[in-house]
Each structure stands twice: as C-alpha cells, then as structure tokens.
Amino acid sequence: MPETTHNIFIAGKTISYKIRVSTRARRLRITVSASGVTVTLPKGIPQREAESFLKQNAVWLNAQLERTAKLVKPSLLPADVMLWHGEAVQLQRIEEAERKSRVRVEPANGRLRVYMPAGSKASTRLAAEAWMRANSRAEIEQVVVEQARRMKAKPKAVSIRDQRTRWGSCSSRGNLAFNWRLVMTPPSVLEYVVVHELAHLFELNHSKDFWNIVASFCPDYKKARTWLRKNASSLRVA
C-alpha cells in the first residue's frame, strides 16, 4: 500500500510523518531517519493508532529527531557538483550549436560533461541525474547477481525506483527494489544495501540472526550505514 503523509503537534512543534502499512509487521514501529519519520502499521490496524503511538513515544521521538539532525547536515556541495560512486564530480555544461535536441553525458577526469543544445534552458543537474538513473539498472543488477551468487540467494525480481525514504526493500514474495541513487554512493555502500535486502530472503525481519547474515557477507556494514546517514542530503539534493 502507498505511504501517506500526516502532521502531528508534539512538544510545541509540528512533526510530519508517513504511515506505511505492512503485511509483514507484527507490531507498530517508528523509524526516524534523514528522510523523516515513518510509522509502520500491521495490516488491519486503523491509521489513527499511529498518532496515539507517536504521542506515547514523544520523548523518545524528540530525542531521535535531535540525534538525526546532528548526524545529518545539509548538503555542502556546490550547485554544479554531484556525487557519483561516492566521489564529488563537477558538472561541466557544454552547449553545441549543431545539436538540435539530444542531450548526452560523458564522464571525464573527475567531471561529468553534459552536452546540451545551444540555448537550452534545461537543468544541467537534472540532465546528469537522468543519465545516472538510466544507467543505474545495469550497475545495480550486476551487484545483485554477484552478491546473490555469494550468498546463495535467489531473488524473484529486481526493480529500480526513486524511493523517497528507502534505499532498498524486499517483499514477502522475494522481490527486491533499489533506489537508483545508490549509484551515487561508494561501491561498498551499494554492496551493503544489496546484501541487506538479499539477507531478508532468509530472515524477513531485523533480528540478531538477520544482522549475523549481513555481517558475514559485509563485515563493515556499520560504516556503510553511517555513510548513508551522513550523506543522504547530498544524494537527494534537488
């Protein structure tokens, strides 16, 4: 089911949160990340229970929000710089008079050269993002194949999305979904997210057994999680 956005007034301030209904969840759960607050409800639980649950956990919620705000700082990247494979690359706009409409992007020496038609008002950054997204499927699927072979995992299908609050997901049917923006992260971070979702094929939870599986195939997974928390704003900058 799609996520829905709501607002709640707690401790003198308005907090926006999303409600996600899950067929796998057995209890209500609050998640606080760089992307915001999400309340996961087991299927069949009225959505009004989310507000009550947030109020019951107001002290914890505010503490988590303050902690996240300290960990995740606003992007300090200039307007003409993006992350690609974990490295900051400068966007170089090149207008070509002979090019009527086609846009192309070429990586070169720590830059992304964005070739645009002369006089185009199109955004250089959006053109670079479109190029990254178009090439993300092949790159992410290759990592899935490699890690699935290592883990002896058999995902049913893989989809690439532009998820607002998640880097990856695994359905109860064994279908995996990944955020295309993972191509902006270091290879080790992309591998961690893939291993994380593949591990859910064996453990559909975040139990100790689940994290043991992740650690056995990605010993430095905590470093990858920290990188994602600290750089989320740079990955999603408009």
PLY file of the C-alpha trace (Angstrom):
ply
format ascii 1.0
element vertex 238
property float x
property float y
property float z
element edge 237
property int vertex1
property int vertex2
end_header
0.00 0.00 0.00
1.25 3.55 -0.70
2.64 5.69 2.10
0.54 8.62 3.31
1.84 11.81 4.91
0.40 13.35 8.10
1.27 16.01 10.68
1.19 15.86 14.46
1.80 18.55 17.12
4.16 17.32 19.84
6.15 19.27 22.43
5.39 22.61 20.85
6.28 21.74 17.28
4.66 20.18 14.24
6.19 16.93 13.04
5.46 15.44 9.63
5.35 11.68 9.42
4.49 8.96 6.95
2.31 5.93 7.57
3.32 2.67 5.91
1.05 -0.37 6.14
2.93 -3.65 6.11
1.65 -7.20 5.78
4.84 -8.43 7.44
4.78 -6.18 10.50
3.53 -7.72 13.74
3.55 -4.53 15.81
3.63 -0.77 15.40
7.09 0.65 14.70
8.52 4.16 14.45
11.53 4.80 12.21
13.45 8.08 12.32
15.99 8.71 9.55
17.42 11.52 7.47
14.33 11.24 5.28
11.91 11.81 8.16
9.58 9.91 10.48
7.75 6.78 9.37
5.20 4.77 11.36
4.79 1.19 10.20
1.39 -0.33 10.92
0.49 -4.01 10.71
-2.23 -4.56 8.13
-5.67 -4.15 9.70
-4.62 -1.62 12.35
-6.51 1.71 11.99
-4.31 4.59 10.86
-5.47 6.68 13.83
-3.38 4.38 16.02
-0.25 5.91 14.50
-0.92 9.28 16.14
-1.55 7.69 19.53
1.63 5.64 19.21
3.68 8.74 18.38
2.29 10.60 21.41
3.07 7.66 23.67
6.68 7.75 22.46
7.03 11.55 22.30
10.15 11.75 24.49
11.96 9.06 22.51
10.81 10.59 19.20
12.15 14.05 20.02
15.46 12.56 21.16
15.79 10.66 17.88
14.95 13.73 15.81
17.61 15.77 17.63
20.15 12.99 17.18
19.41 12.68 13.45
19.64 16.44 12.98
23.16 16.38 14.42
24.25 13.42 12.30
22.83 14.63 9.02
23.92 18.09 7.98
22.58 19.98 4.98
24.43 19.32 1.74
27.55 21.45 1.40
28.05 20.57 -2.26
28.07 23.46 -4.72
25.23 23.65 -7.22
27.44 22.31 -10.01
28.76 19.30 -8.06
27.15 15.88 -7.59
28.16 12.59 -6.03
28.85 9.65 -8.32
30.25 6.39 -6.98
30.91 8.23 -3.74
33.10 10.87 -5.35
32.25 14.53 -5.84
32.21 15.27 -9.57
31.81 18.66 -11.18
29.15 19.18 -13.84
30.53 20.81 -16.97
27.82 22.18 -19.26
28.78 22.23 -22.92
26.35 23.76 -25.41
26.58 22.62 -29.02
25.02 24.67 -31.77
24.68 21.73 -34.13
22.77 19.60 -31.62
19.03 20.09 -32.02
17.55 18.26 -29.04
19.61 15.31 -27.88
21.38 15.52 -24.51
24.31 13.31 -23.64
26.57 12.94 -20.62
30.15 11.72 -20.58
32.38 11.14 -17.52
35.87 12.57 -17.92
38.67 13.22 -15.41
36.55 13.72 -12.31
33.85 15.61 -14.20
30.58 14.88 -15.90
30.42 16.65 -19.22
26.81 17.47 -20.02
26.29 18.25 -23.71
23.19 20.36 -24.33
21.61 22.01 -27.39
22.66 25.64 -27.74
20.30 27.97 -25.92
18.69 25.14 -23.96
17.08 26.17 -20.67
17.12 22.59 -19.37
18.77 21.99 -15.99
22.30 20.62 -16.18
21.83 18.80 -12.87
18.56 17.18 -13.93
20.17 16.05 -17.17
23.01 14.46 -15.19
20.51 12.81 -12.83
18.55 11.42 -15.79
21.76 9.93 -17.18
22.66 8.36 -13.84
19.19 6.92 -13.44
19.17 5.48 -16.96
22.45 3.68 -16.26
21.63 2.61 -12.71
19.73 -0.58 -13.55
22.64 -2.35 -15.20
25.04 -1.32 -12.44
22.79 -2.30 -9.54
21.64 -5.54 -11.14
25.25 -6.57 -11.65
25.92 -6.17 -7.93
22.74 -8.12 -7.12
23.88 -11.01 -9.32
27.35 -11.03 -7.75
26.14 -10.87 -4.15
23.28 -13.33 -4.70
25.82 -15.84 -6.00
27.97 -15.34 -2.89
25.00 -15.67 -0.55
23.29 -18.47 -2.49
20.19 -16.28 -2.55
17.52 -16.40 -5.25
15.54 -13.16 -5.58
12.43 -13.39 -7.76
12.72 -9.98 -9.42
14.64 -6.72 -9.16
13.19 -3.26 -9.78
14.82 0.17 -9.72
12.83 3.04 -8.22
13.11 6.59 -6.93
12.08 5.84 -3.35
11.78 8.89 -1.12
12.56 7.26 2.21
14.22 3.92 1.47
17.38 2.68 -0.19
16.03 -0.78 -0.78
13.26 -3.20 0.07
12.40 -6.89 -0.08
8.84 -8.13 -0.38
7.48 -11.31 1.20
7.46 -12.78 -2.32
11.16 -12.29 -2.73
11.04 -9.24 -4.99
13.77 -6.67 -4.44
13.61 -2.93 -5.12
16.50 -0.48 -5.00
16.80 3.29 -5.11
18.58 4.37 -8.31
20.50 6.99 -6.31
22.65 4.19 -4.89
24.90 4.70 -7.94
25.90 7.97 -6.26
27.29 6.07 -3.26
30.67 4.34 -2.89
30.66 0.75 -4.25
30.96 -0.60 -0.70
27.74 1.18 0.29
25.84 -0.16 -2.72
27.08 -3.65 -1.89
25.90 -3.29 1.70
22.37 -2.28 0.66
22.21 -5.21 -1.77
23.45 -7.66 0.88
20.95 -6.18 3.37
17.99 -6.83 1.07
19.22 -10.27 -0.01
19.55 -11.21 3.67
15.81 -10.58 4.01
15.24 -13.56 1.73
16.44 -15.67 4.67
15.18 -13.53 7.57
12.16 -11.26 6.98
12.98 -9.11 10.00
15.86 -7.28 11.63
16.59 -9.90 14.25
20.02 -10.90 15.55
20.08 -13.74 13.03
19.42 -11.25 10.23
22.31 -8.98 11.23
24.58 -12.01 11.60
23.88 -12.85 7.96
24.61 -9.27 6.90
27.83 -9.17 8.92
29.06 -12.47 7.49
28.91 -11.09 3.95
29.52 -7.41 4.71
31.71 -7.09 7.84
31.91 -3.28 7.54
28.16 -2.76 7.18
28.06 -0.28 10.06
30.43 2.04 8.18
28.14 1.87 5.14
25.08 2.73 7.25
26.91 5.69 8.76
27.91 6.93 5.30
24.27 6.83 4.16
23.08 8.75 7.22
25.71 11.45 6.81
25.35 11.89 3.06
21.63 11.38 2.47
21.04 15.09 1.89
23.77 15.24 -0.76
22.23 12.32 -2.61
18.75 13.81 -2.69
19.58 17.46 -3.26
17.13 18.98 -5.73
0 1
1 2
2 3
3 4
4 5
5 6
6 7
7 8
8 9
9 10
10 11
11 12
12 13
13 14
14 15
15 16
16 17
17 18
18 19
19 20
20 21
21 22
22 23
23 24
24 25
25 26
26 27
27 28
28 29
29 30
30 31
31 32
32 33
33 34
34 35
35 36
36 37
37 38
38 39
39 40
40 41
41 42
42 43
43 44
44 45
45 46
46 47
47 48
48 49
49 50
50 51
51 52
52 53
53 54
54 55
55 56
56 57
57 58
58 59
59 60
60 61
61 62
62 63
63 64
64 65
65 66
66 67
67 68
68 69
69 70
70 71
71 72
72 73
73 74
74 75
75 76
76 77
77 78
78 79
79 80
80 81
81 82
82 83
83 84
84 85
85 86
86 87
87 88
88 89
89 90
90 91
91 92
92 93
93 94
94 95
95 96
96 97
97 98
98 99
99 100
100 101
101 102
102 103
103 104
104 105
105 106
106 107
107 108
108 109
109 110
110 111
111 112
112 113
113 114
114 115
115 116
116 117
117 118
118 119
119 120
120 121
121 122
122 123
123 124
124 125
125 126
126 127
127 128
128 129
129 130
130 131
131 132
132 133
133 134
134 135
135 136
136 137
137 138
138 139
139 140
140 141
141 142
142 143
143 144
144 145
145 146
146 147
147 148
148 149
149 150
150 151
151 152
152 153
153 154
154 155
155 156
156 157
157 158
158 159
159 160
160 161
161 162
162 163
163 164
164 165
165 166
166 167
167 168
168 169
169 170
170 171
171 172
172 173
173 174
174 175
175 176
176 177
177 178
178 179
179 180
180 181
181 182
182 183
183 184
184 185
185 186
186 187
187 188
188 189
189 190
190 191
191 192
192 193
193 194
194 195
195 196
196 197
197 198
198 199
199 200
200 201
201 202
202 203
203 204
204 205
205 206
206 207
207 208
208 209
209 210
210 211
211 212
212 213
213 214
214 215
215 216
216 217
217 218
218 219
219 220
220 221
221 222
222 223
223 224
224 225
225 226
226 227
227 228
228 229
229 230
230 231
231 232
232 233
233 234
234 235
235 236
236 237
